[in-house]
Amino acid sequence: YATGRRKDATARVWLKPGTGKIIVNGRDQEVYFARPTLRLVINQPFDIAERRGSYDVICTVAGGGLSGQAGAVKHGIAQALSRYEPALRSVVKHAGFLT
């Protein structure tokens, strides 16, 4: 579990081993974040850590606009990854996702 924040948006993110399914506020990521660029932002931590498709993500996000919410989810995923696999912290931090 981790909390991600950006602008006025706050995301609570739960990470568990799985198939790469991302649920945002009870909806699939393709439904909640309709723009492909926002989905790309969300998946950046998995791409940097080479873990795409390894974890399922369930998150609740509130506040701000869609762009801020996507950034908050990205921040939460990066923090949860670094807590679940401490060896990935340096990779994710170097990419600038933990600030």
C-alpha positions, 0 to 999 in steps of 0.5 A: 500500500502507498499514497501518491499525490500530485497537485490537488489529487490524492491516490491510495494504491494497493499493489499485489502480484497478478496479471497487470490489471489496473482498477481505478475507483472501481473501473478499469483503467481504459474506462477511467482514463480514456486518453492513452497518454494518461494510461501511459503515465500510469504504466511508466513505473512498471516500464522503468522497473521492467515489471509490466504485467507482474502486479495488479493495482487497485486504487482510489483517487480523489481531487484535482483533474484527470491529469493530476489524478494520473500523476498521483496514481503514478506516484502511488504505484512508484512508492508501492513498488519501492516498498514491495521490492526495496531493490527497485527503489534506486531505479524508480527514484533515479527516474524521478517518480518518488518526488 
